């Protein structure tokens, strides 16, 4: 009993010492943040007093997994200025930052004899590099939350993330809650990220969840200009319109034209004549999604861009929603008219601050850790760093299996056509040699007519 008490006390002392040694006190941490902000230019000269105003600490508090610091920033500076320095703050907090790495069993395993202190010293030599992460928020005051452990790099999808009957899709979660995109609130979505960052995974997740949540009311047009591998597994789903898996521009342009015609039909026959503004007001349950992988290839075809721009602009009201994905975000890859009509953005790691600004209207995506599925979701103004829920291909296959239309093989189809032809025609026995009249010669199949006379 005494040994346990001593071990526990020792463990607590070691843990406390380890924290102070590696992390420093909250006071020192807040000073370091202030120094980073000031050294990186977060200061301004007052136009009246000519005094230089800098960021000031107001208060701090403990939060789960770390600390929250509240700052007052000078007039003329804002959250965006701090966001652009986020990587500097994280790098500064993690510079030469290490902590001891041991667990309770290490302490219980100590033999409390003359050599006990040798074992304790060995514990102090077990160190790991800290990886602190921060969140930045602004509600009149600047809030910087410092977490001692990084966000999880793996989040498996489960059925609790499905919300039947809604158009709200669970994309994943941040440190506090699940992150949702509601297509009936934010109609369209731009997705960007370098290859392998998570774009295809999240698109497959969205399509699968939309099918599970609204199997009778959702339909899709899928365009994959990389040849079709991203969406091939969905091509036989009853929710995918016939012939609406485009893998080249000829097919894609045809699909876009048909979607545009359907959109106009909803306006002219269902909304405008009845005085409705959109499908929600009209009580129309149907929604159609145009999902485009590698949309940058479309911009070389003005006719396709014109139609897509029209769908993005007017589809909000008719229930035609666009998911526009690209791994090469630029002003050319995301035309301005399309971008301005899609305020909701989802970005994974990108190769430059310029690319991040194109997608999110600010930097940040270029400094995301290269963890598959780690992304930034921006609804309208606020943005969240989160981990995308991972849905395996097997889970997708099992989930959509009940909605697959089993299409017959070509040979089976030929047999079916042959049987149908046989059932639909009459049989006439013509024996002209015996002088019997041919009263049904018009119904004779051509292959028999050639022998009707000699």
C-alpha positions, 0 to 999 in steps of 0.5 A: 500500500505504501509503495503504491502511494509513493509511486503515485506521488512520484508519478504526479511529481514527475508529470508536473515537472515534465509539464513545466520543463517542456511546456513552460507556464501559461504565462511564458506561453502567452509571452511567446505568442505576443512576441511572435505576433509583434515580431511578425508585424502585428502592430500599428501606428495610431494616426492621432497619437503616433504611438505604436499599438500592439497586441495585448493579453487580456486573460487566459483559462484552462480548456480541455487539452490545453489553454485559451488566451484572449487578446485585444488587437489594435484597431486596423488589424483583424482575424485574417491578419492573425490567421496568416501568422498561424503557422508562425505561432505553431512553429514558435510554440513547438521550437525545441519543445520536448516532453518526457514520455513515460507511463504509470507502469514505468513508475510502478516498475521502479525497484525502491532500493539503492539503484532506484534513482538510476531508474528514475533518471532513466525516465527523464531521458525518455523524451518525445517532441511536442506537437502543439496545434492552435485554433484562432477565433474572433468574437470582438476579442482575439482567442487563441487556443493552444492544444498540447496534442494534435488533432486525431489523424484518423476518424472512421465513418459510422452509421450515427453520422447519417441523418435520414431525410435531410441534405445535411452531410457529416464531413468529419469533426474538429476538436469539439464537434462534428462538421456538417455541410447542409446542401439546402442551406449552402447549395453548392460546394467547392473542394480542392486539394493536392492529389492524395489529400482526401478529395476523392474520399470526401466526394465518395462519402458525400455521394454515399451519404446522400443515397443513404439519407434520401434514396428516393429523392436524390439523383446524380450526374457524375463527371470524372475527367480523369477517366472515371475511376472515382465514380465507377462504383456508382454508375449502376446505382438507380440514383445515377441518371441513365448515361450520366457518368461522363469521362470525357468532354463530349459526354460531359457537355451532353450531360451538362446540357441535359441538366440545364434543360431539366433545371429550366423545366423545373422553373417553367413548369413547377416554380414560376407558374405557381409563384414559388421562389425555390423548391423548398418553398414549393415543397419539392423533395427531389434534389439533383447533384452534379459532381465534377472531379477535376473540374479544371479540365472543363475551363478549356471548353467555353460552352461547358463553362457557360452552361455550368455557370448557369447551373451554379447561378440558377440551380440554387432555386431548382434543386440542382446542386454542384460539387466542384472539385479540383486539384489545381485551384487557380483563377483559371481553374475556378472561374470567378462567376462560379466561385462567387456563387459558391461560398462554401469551400472545403480545402485539403493541403495545397501547394501554395498560399496563392492556391489557398487564397483562391479557394478560401479567400485567405492563406492557411491550406498550404500549411496544413499537415500532410495527413490524408483527410485533414482539411479546412471547411469554410461555410461562409465566414467561419472556418474549421480545421477538421479530420474528414470521416474515412469511409472505406470502399468496402463500406461504400460497396455494402452501403449502396448494394441495395440500390444497384440496378443489375443490368443483364449481360449482352448475351442475356439481352440478346436472348431477351430481345429474341424472345420478345420478337418471337412473342410479338409475331405470328406464325403462318404456314404457307403451302402454295404447292397444295393450292391453299390461299395465303391469307396472312402473307403480310405478316410473314417474316422476310426470311420466309417470304423468299420461298413463297413463290417458285 
